[in-house]
């Protein structure tokens, strides 16, 4: 039990670990980049904390109860509902951050030593972080499905694989493109989500992808 709990806790703070690695790598780049990453990450975390984690928190006891009762249909319905609602919220939020990020950054932070150049750098990182916002939120929900099965090892393994990819992307992108660190974080989070979804489908069968795809198209159109 102790070993499984330790494995579970490895998976929980992955975004915080990635943000820490972002800052370490940013220290080798231009002055002010650490600040830009910090503020852009805070803005990205706001809709994630307000909306994304709410559905992740609610979904866990629902799926755990369904699994305990051997009711896979209810478990899949709970998972599908949480996924569709998260898509409905996270896609417009990500679009908002990507499209009007610059005036938001200027309004909140541009004063004193935080000049227009700092706003541009922060907005550039925010744009790439926002690309991964839906994946950040959906990853928590799919990980909860495994926790409902009392399987903490699979999400932890996915996290470790994701972190390896993260480091590789860091080294490839940090000096090749502006915002490369933020883009690497977003891409790694998408990879983590895809791994979890693939393994979950292998374990419980169909995930209701038609309904999820329809919700995705509606959210994309609305965004």
TAVENGI-V460854 format. One line per field, one symbol per residue. ss: DSSP state (~ for helix, > for strand, _ for the rest). psi: psi as a letter, one per 40 degrees, with the letter a starting at -180 (. if undefined). burial: I if it has 24 or more other C-alpha atoms within 12 Angstrom, else O. A space follows every 10 residues. Layout:
ss: ???
psi: ???
burial: ???
This chain:
ss: _~~~~~~~~~ ~~_~~~~~~~ ~~~~~~____ __~~~~~~~~ ~~~~~~~~~~ ~~~~~~~~~~ ~~~~~~~~__ _~~~~~~~~~ ~~~~~~~~~~ ~~~~~~~~~_ ~~~~~~~~~_ >__>_~~~~~ ~~~~~~~~~~ ~_~~~~~~~~ ~~~~~~~~__ __~~~~~~~~ ~~~~~~~~~~ ~~~______~ ~~~~~~~~~~ ~~~~~~~~~~ ~~~~____~~ ~~~~~~~~~~ ~~_
psi: dddddddded ddfddddddd ddddddeeai hedddddddd dddddddddd dddddddddd ddddddddef gddddddddd dddddddddd dddddddddf dddddddddg ibegaddddd dddddddddd dedddddddd ddddddddef gedddddddd dddddddddd ddddedihed dddddddddd dddddddddd dddeaiefdd dddddddddd dd.
burial: OOOOOOIIOI IIOIIOOIIO IIIOIIOOIO OOIIIIIIII IIIIIOIIIO IIIOIIIIII OIIIOOIOOO OIOOIIIIII IIIIIIIIII IIIIIIIIOO IIOIIIOOIO OOOOOOOIII IIIIIIIIII IIIIIIIIII IIIIIIIIII IIIIIIIIII IIIOIIIOII OOIIOOOIII IIIIIIIIII IIIIIIIOII OOOOOOIOOO OIOOIIOOIO OOO
